[in-house]
């Protein structure tokens, strides 16, 4: 099948081989049903023309919006997404699914169209945490054909699923992760905190220093690297790009070398803040997104009474994990008063996926949110 990356500017010639991620799933016995829709070149959170099965007037998130929508509509047992600033976890969160962004370099990106080489990840969107662990057993592992792949021994990601959370220290940072939450999201998170405490975890209030730099760093790095990859095609055939993505590619070309180097240097400040966090706790928990799914076609969203660009609102709490390269898991945490999914995020130290999966599995097994499905009365 062709790989169009959501863009008319790409070739409709069939691909000559599978991406490494798909090849590993096939080798493990998976049946590949088809392709889902992505935002053009994964450069946004609206994914035309995918809609959210919980409410067709709302987005399923993105950039892997088609993958999230397909899962919520029960079209597949699992799906794949890519994640540069949250694009596995965002659609998982907005459609009531489980999404895992593993440590940078843990899952091969060979065969995936780049958005930002420094920030891109590939990974699973599933119904349950256990399913994500099973898929990681196939997806995780060194790939000599991917220059960004990390050469580490393979692991059984299901090994610690049943360890529980007793004795674990879980951090909560009101700064950045708690100060712009919609009321329904804040209420659901408070209940989740109490649930995890009841299961034996200790909740540790803390501050993630420098995390507020993450969005600006992502904008510069992803903008410049995306422009480097797409600039020639965009200049030759601008009419084949959506206006939104064309403007983003051209804006990325305007960053100076000095600006890009400073973004890389600022990234180390966020990593320093993360090291301080994970010296105190085993994992950091927060809502995945401060809001429920926005209306389809929205360009802005309200955070704490302020209108901001929709991408800044939706990826506010997901993008730090991309900046530091750490694993992060999104899983269902409740429903809003409008009946829309709310999501819990668990972020951890590099290569600590097994612990995150254990935390998520313990929470999931003691709540019923992952069992809920949209009515699908539109079918």
Secondary structure, 3 states (H helix, E strand, C coil): CECCCCCCCCCCCECCCCCHHHHHHHHCCCCCCCCCCCCHHHCCCCCCCCCECCECCECCCCCCHHHHHHHHCCCCCEEEEECCCCCCHHHHHHCCCEEEECCCCCECCCCCCCCCCCCCCEEEEECCHHHHHHHHHHHECCCCCCCCCCCCCCCCCCCCCCCCCCCCEEEECHHHHCCCCCHHHHHHHHHHHHHHHHCCCEEEECCCCCHHHHHHHHHHHHHHHHHHHHHHHHHHCHHHCCHHHHHHHHHHCCCCHHHHHHHHHHHHHHHHHHHHHHHHCCEEEEECCCCCCCECCCCEEEECCEEEEHHHHHCCCCHHHHHHCCCEEEEEEEECCCCCEEEEEEECCCCCHHHHHHHHHHHHHCCCHHHCCCCCCCC
